[in-house]
């Protein structure tokens, strides 16, 4: 039962992200190292390669973000019938397409980062 609920939540999350054109900002390797999310080390046998590894800080942060996102999705959509949710996602996709067609888009400004 829990697996089915988790699967439904993931499907709903994917439906919401697709029409919105949702993209996370790219921080880049240097930014991830500087903020403590990854370590970068030379590969032990291939000098051309670099090992990039998540830190404990990154794992903890990602786990908290996933929990918070699930709680928020539950707050918004718990109990909403699938058909109503699907109509909401389709309508949201239409609205976002119209906004993009008018030249409006969401961009992350440097001063917002």
N, C-alpha and C positions, 0 to 999 in steps of 0.2 A: 504494500500500500504506500509506504514512504517513497519507494523507488518510482512508482507511478506518478506520485505528486511531484517529485523532483524532476522527472522527465517532462511533465506538463509545464512546469515552471521554466525549464530550459527552452522548450519549444516556444512558449509565449515570449520569452526574452529575445529569442532569435527573430521572431516575427516583428517585435517592436524595433529592433536595431536595423533590420533590413530596409524598411521604407524611409527611415530617418537618415540613412546614409551615415550612420554613427561611426566615427573613427576616433580612436584615442590619439592624442598628440604624440608625436615622436620625440622622445627625449634624447635618443642617440646614446652610443656606448659611453662616451666621456661623461655625459650627464648622469647616466645610471651609476657609473663608478663614483663620481663626485658626491652623489646623494646617498651612497651606501647600499644601493640595491643589487649591485653585482660586483664581483671581483674579476679582474682580467689577469691571466697568468700565461706564460709561455707554455705551449704544448710540450710535454716531456720528451716526445720522440720526433715531432715534426716541427722544425723551426719556422716553417711558413705559417703555422696555425697558432691561434690564440684560444685558450679556454676561457669562456665567459660563464660564470657560475652565479646563480642566485644566492644572496646572503640570507641569513636567518631573518634579518630586518625585512627583506623583500617578501619572504614567505609569510611572515606575520602580517605584513601590510596587505598582501593580496588576500589572505584568508579573511581579514577584517572587512575588506572591500566587498568580497563575495557575500559575507554574512549581511552586511548593511544593504547591499543591492537586493538580496532575497527578501529581507524584511520590508524594504520599500515597495517592491513588487507585490508582496503579500498585502500590504496596506492599501495599495491602489486597486488590485485586481482580484483579491480573494472573494470567492463566491460569485464572481461574474460568470455567467454562462458562456461557454466556448463560442457560440454563434455571435453573441453580443461583443465579445472580445475581438473576434475576427473582423467584425464590421468596424469596430473602433480602429484597429490597425490599418485596415484598408482606407478608411477615411483620413486617418493621419497621414498615410502615404500620399494620398491625393493632395492634401493641403501642402505638404512639404514639396511636392513636385511643382505645384503652382508657384510657391514662393521662389524656388530655384529658377523656374521659367521666367520670373520677373527680375532675375539677377540678384536675389537675396540669398545669402548663405551664411552659415555659421563658421566663423573663422576665429581661431584663438589668436588674440593680440599678444604681443610680447609683454606688455604691462599687466596682462591678466595671468601670466604664468608664475 
